[in-house]
Structures are given as C-alpha cells and as structure tokens.
Amino acid sequence: MSDAALFWNPKFSASDYVYGTDPNDFLRQHSHKLPAGGAVLSLGEGEGRNAVYLAEQGFTVTALDAATAGLIKVSKLAERRAVSVKTLHADLNQYKIAPGIWHGIVSVFCHLPAELRARVLREAVAGLVPGGMLLMEGYTPRQLAFGSGGPKDIDLLLEPDAIFAELEGLELLHFAEVQRIVQEGRLHTGMAAVLQVVARKPLA
C-alpha cells in the first residue's frame, strides 16, 4: 500500500464525510468554464464532493484517489445523488496522465511533494485537449499561520512562483493568492491562504 493510501485511508474510513459533501466554493464558481459535457479528471478526489457536483453539471467525471476508503464514499455519494462517476484507484507517484484526452482537469487541495507535483502538473498540461481547462485551488505556505487545515510540511504547499512556472503551456485566466474562509467539513474550517488557478490550453 502506498504512503498516500496509508495516510488517507484511516481518515476516509470515518463514518462522516470529513470534508463534507458540498463542492469546493472555488470549483462551484468556475465549473461553468469547463467545456460543456466534457471528460473531467479530478486529482486526489477524496470522498467525492467535487466529482459528484461536476457529474450533476453534466460532465463525464473520473475521480482519482490513492485511498480505496475515499473511493467507496465517492460511489456512495454518486449513487445517493443519482449520477455516474468513474472511480480510479491510483497513486500519482505511479499514475501517468494520458496526453490530449481531458476537457478538464481539477485539482482541489491535492497537495503533493514539490517534485511529484511538478511532474503531475506537466502531465496535466499535456493531458488537456486544445481548449481544455485546469481548475486548481490549494493552500500556500501562508496557510501555516492560520492552522485551519491542510499540510504542515511546506514542501506540500503551493508557492505561486513555482506553480506559475509549472503551468507553462497554459493560458492563465485567473491566477491569484487570496485569503478566504474555507468551510469544508470538519477538517477545513476557517480563514485560509490559498492559490486559485483557472487556466486554458490554447487552441493552437
């Protein structure tokens, strides 16, 4: 079992949805920018709140996570909401995003070690079809001052300059570090420092 699975399976084995069942606010605000009805890959989906929401909006969604306990909850939530979500049990250390097949790629609080994150984001850029969109939100190092959720290891946090470089090849439509209240279940609660990204693969 991978390190990611060992870390997340116990959390997702709780009886409740530890990050809630409502979608991430930033995703909800910008999901209409994804190509209508397109194929969307959600990285580190967890328990399904974002994937199920996107399926409700008419997207064909694949929810990727290393934790089987999370993916079981994805399927249960999708069934409860009467939508279809494909689950993909994979660790991003081994999984390679196929090039040129996704209309949208979503990364919401999917915090990875910097070296792995750089590779995954390069693959995400290549994985989008022309006109495809990347939606991303994650904590920055300034989050450590708030203690309202997220990793404590600075290597797992998103420094805007690094992310800007790693998204080379995409047109950045929205790229901002902001402070906002994040209220998502019992593990994301309070004022937070986040980086928000909306980026598009050029048509040519």
N, C-alpha and C positions, 0 to 999 in steps of 0.2 A: 504494500500500500504506500502511496506517495506521501511526502511530508504534508502536502496541501490537504489530502484526504484525511490524514491523521489529525490535523488541526481542525478541519471544518466538520467532519462527521459528528463528533460529540456535540458541537453547537447546534447543528441542524437536527439532531435527534431529539431535541426538546419538543414537548407536546405543542407548544405555540410556534407561530412564525416569528422568529426573533427579530427580523427586520420589518415585520408587518406584511400585509397583503396588498397595500396600496402601492402604486408605482412611484418611483422617484420623481420628485417635482420637476426637476430639470428635463427629464425624459418626457414627461407628460406635456410640458410646454413646447417641446421641439419635435415631437414624434411626427407631426404633420409634414415635416421637411424630408422625411424618408420617402423614397419613390413608392407611390401608392401600390399596395398589394405585393410588394417585392419580398424577396427572401432576405431575412434578417438573422444574423448570428449574434447572440448575446453571450459575452465572455464572462465567466465567473458568475453565472446567473444566480446561484444560491438556491433560494426556495421558490422562485417563480414569479414574484410580484411584477417584475418588468416584462418578462416574456409573455405572461398571460395578458397583461394590458395590451401589449403590441398585437397579440393574436386577436384580441377584441376589436382592434382597429383595422383588422383585415389583412395583416401581414402574415407571411408564412415564416414561422419562427422556429429557430433551433436554439435550445438552451444548453450551453456547455458548462459543465462543472466537474471538478475532480471528486466531489463528495456525493456518494450514492444517496445518503440520507437527504441531501438537498433536492436531488432529482426526483426522489419519491414524492416530496412535497410539491414539486413543480407539477407533476402529473395529477396529484390530488386536487390542487388548486385549479388547474385547467379543466378537469372534469366537473368540478363544482361550478365553474363559470361557463361551462358548455362550449369550450373552444378546444382547438387542437394545437398542441405544442410538441415538437420533436425534442426529446432529450438526448444529449450526447455526453456519455461518461468519458471524460478525457482530462488529462493533466496537461496544462500548457507547456510544461517542460518537454513533453514528448509530441504533443499535437502540432501539426503544421497547418496553418490556414491556407486552403487551396486558392490559387490566384484566379482573379477575374470571375467570381461566381456570385458574390454577395451584393445585393442592392443596398444593404445597410449593415453596419457592424456597431454594436452597442457595448460600451464598457462603463459600467456604473459601479464605483467603489471596488473595482477589480484591481487590487494592489499587488504588484509583483516585484520581485527583486529587480534592481535597475537594469542589469544585463539582460535578464529574461524579458523584461518589459520592452526594451529597445528592439529586440528581435520580434516580439509579438506585434508591436506597432508597425514595424517594417512590413511584416506579413499582412497586416490589416490593410495597409495602403495598397499593397499588391492585390489583396483579396477582393477589393471593391471593383465592380464594373464601372465603366465611364458614367459619370453622373451619380454614382453611389455615394452614400453619406456615412460619416462616422460621427456618432454622438458619444461623448465621454464626460464623465464627472468623477473626480476623485479628490482626496484630501492632499493639501500641500504641507510642507514642513511647518507652516504657521499653525496648523491644527494642533500641534503638540502643546500649545499654550492654552487650548480650550479644554481638552480632555473629555470631549463629548462623543468620542467614538473613533474608530479607525486604528491603524497600526501605530505602535510606539517606536518602531525602527525607521529611522529617517531614510534608509535605503529603499523602503517600500512606498515612500511618499512622492508626490508629483511636483517637481521643481519646474515651473513654466518654461524656462530657457531650454531645459533638456527635452521636454515634450515638444516644444516648437521645432527643434532640430529633428526629432524622431518622426515627425509627421511630414517630412519633406516629400513633396509629390502631391500633396493635397492643398486645395484652396481653403484657407481658414475663414469661415464666415462669421464665427464668433469664437473668441479666444480670450478668456478673462479669469483672473483670480479674484474671487469675491468672498465676502463674509456673509453667511446667511444662516438662518435657523434650519437645521435638518432634524425632522421628527419622523423617524422610520423605525417602528417597533421599539423594543427596549434597549437596543444596542447603539442606535444613532439618535441621540437626544440632546439638542441644544445648539447654541451658536457654533458655527464651524467655518473653517477656512478651506475653500475648495477651488479647484481649477475646472472650468467648464469649457468644453470644446464642441463646436459644430463645424465639420469640415467636409468638403466635397471633392470627389475625384473628377478632374477635368474631363470634358467630353473629348478633347483631342490633345 
